[in-house]
Structure formats: C-alpha cells, structure tokens
C-alpha cells in the first residue's frame, strides 16, 4: 500500500514537471503577428525596415525602426515597429510591436507622461504598459516626495530597467508617432 502511494505521488510530481516543461516551451512561440508572419517557411518573404530615429540613454542606444514584411506569393503585407536596445554595439534586446498595438501604446505613453502622485494614496507606485512581445514602458517612484522616474525594459525576460528622463519619454513617444505615420503612408501606397 505504501509503495503504491509513493508511486502515485511520484507519478503526480513527474506529470507536473512535464506540464511545466511544456508551458516553458510555449513561451518560445512568436508573440506578435509580425513575428508569426515573418517566420513562414516555404515561401519568399521580403522584410523591409527603415530607422525612424534613436534615443541615447547613457551607454544604451534605443532605436525605433519601421517594419513592412511582404509574402511574395500572395502579396499580403504585415506592418509593425521594432524597438532595439544596443550597448557597446551589441544588441541587448529587440522587441516587435504589431501595427494594431501602436494606438494603444501611444495612449499608454500619453498616460505615463502625465502621471502624478494622485494616481494612488500609497507612498510608492509603478505604472507600466506592456506590449505583446514584452516591451515595457513605465513610470515609478520610490518616495512620495521624490521625482517620478521612467523606464524601458524587455519584460519578457525581466531585463534591467533602462532609466529615461521625462524628456526622453516624450522623445520616445514622438518616435512611435512618427513610425505610425510612416506605416500609415506605406499602407496607403499599397491600397
């Protein structure tokens, strides 16, 4: 009887570990429509990109890139934006943002740029917007009387925050707006 219980317990633990391993593998799937579209095989894919601008933050360079991908056999196009963080000419992370997320991202950036201490009665707060791919933009404070700080982060791997000023947050927001205008013009040209 004891041996049977031990076997059942061992079986349950092993099943749980297999389930966790399967869930871990699922996180490797593309998180954006653009990534899924660009990952197609057995067809010619054209991936166009144009740098909209960059933001220098200490030793890190944040690049905002407009993206247009084309499946040649069908003529279908997918649009989006890439945000890349580079340090010492090495890519730290790269996040893709689908075109259909850009309005929501811009609304989130607008809210974060206007946030103040009235958002909560608590002495500290973190407010952030996260895209499907894990690009996280946020605001936080560690003291009620302290300065509100802003950051960019690859939230999918919980990378360190890249601290930015309120002026740099506005500059990043301007780059996202410019990217959206660029993508709107590209789409209009192909209608």
N, C-alpha and C positions, 0 to 999 in steps of 0.2 A: 504494500500500500504506500509506504514512504517512497519507494523507488518510483512508483507511478506518479506521485505528486511532484517529485523532483524533475521527472521527465517532462511533465506538463508545464511546470514553471520554466524549465529550460527552453521548451518549445515556444512559450509565450514571449520570453525575452528575445529569442532568436527572431521571431516574427516581427517584433517591434523594431529590432535593429535593421531588418531588411526593409521595413516600411520607411524608416528614417533615411536609409541609404537611397531608396527610390525617390524620396522627396528631394534629397540633396541633388540628385541628377536632374530633376525637373528645373532647378534654378539655372541650369546652363542653357535652357531654351531661349531663343530670342525674345526680348521683352517688348520690342516695338514692331509695328507693322513694317517700317522701313528695313529693319534688320531681317525680318522674315522674307520680305520681298527680295532683298539683295542676296539672300542665301540660297536662292533657287539654283538648281543644277540642271544640266541637260539643255541649256538654252544660253544664248548670248545675252549678257547683261551689260549695260553701259551705266557707269556710275560717275555722274558729274558732280563737281564740287567747286565752290568759289568762296574764298575767305572774305568775310564781311568786315572783320576787324578783330582787334585783340585788346586785351586788358592786362597791363603789367602789375603784378601784385608781389612785391618783394622779389624773391628768386623764382617765382612762378609766373608763367605766361598763359593766360586764358585766351584761347582762340575760338571765335564763333564762325562757323562755316555753313553756308547754304548748300543743300544737297538735293540733287534730282537724279533719280535712277530710272532707267528705261529697260523694259523687256522687249527686245527687238522683234521677236516673233509675233507679238500681239500689239505692240505699240503702247502698251499700258505703262504709265509713269507713276512713280511714287515720290513724294516730296517730304523734306524734313530739314532738320538742323543738327549739326554736330557741335558739341562743346568739348574742347580738348584742353587739358591742363598739362603743361610741359614744364619741367625744371631741368636746367643744365642740358638742354637739347635732348632730353629723354621724356617720352610720354609717361605721365603719371597716371592719367585715366582719360577715357573718351566716352562720352555719353551721347546717344542719339535721341532726338526729340521728334516725334511724328508731327506732321503739319497740323493735324487735327487737335493737338495738345497746345499749340502755340498761343491761342487766345486765352486759354485757361492759365497758362504760365505767365502771360503778361498781366492778367488780373491779379495773380498771386504776387508778382513782383511789385505791382502798384500798391497792394495792401501792405506788404512788408516795408516799402519805402515810407509809408505814412504811419506805421505802428508807433504807439507810445505806451506809457506806463498804465494808462487807463484800461488796457486790454485785460488786466487781471488785478485782483487785490493782493495777490501773492507777491512776496518780495523779489522773486526771480521768475523768468519765463524763457521759453524757447518757442518760436513760431517758425514753421517752415512749410515750403511747398516742395513736393517730390514728384518727378515725372515717372512714367512707366519704367524707364531704363534705370532710374535711381539717381538722376541729377537732383540734388537737394540744394535749395537756396533758402537761407533762413536769417532770422534776427534773434538775438538773445541778450540777456543781461544777467549778471551775477549779483548785482546790487540794485536796489530800487533807485538809489540816487546816482548810480553810475551811468555811463554812456551806453546806449544801445549799440551793439555790435552786429555786424552782418557777416555772412559766410557763404561759400560754395563748397560742395562736398560730393564725392561719389558715395552715395548712401547704400548702394548695393553691396559694397564690400566694407562699409563703415570706415572709410579712409579718414585721415585727419581733416579737420576743417581748414579751408583756406580763408583766412580772415580778410574782409574787404571793408572799405570805408563806405559811408552813405553815398559819397560822390561816385565811388566805383560801382555801387549797386545801381545807381542811376545810369551810369555808362553801360553797364551790362544790359539793363533794360532797353536802352537805346539800340544796342547791337541786336537784340532779339527782335525789336520792332522793325529795324532795317532788314533783317533776314526775312521776316514775314512779308514785307513789301516786295522784296526780291522774288520770293517764291510766288506771290500773287501775280507778278508780272510774267514769270515763266509759265505759269498755268494758263494765263490769258493768251499768251502767244501760241499755245498748243491746242486751243479750243476751236 
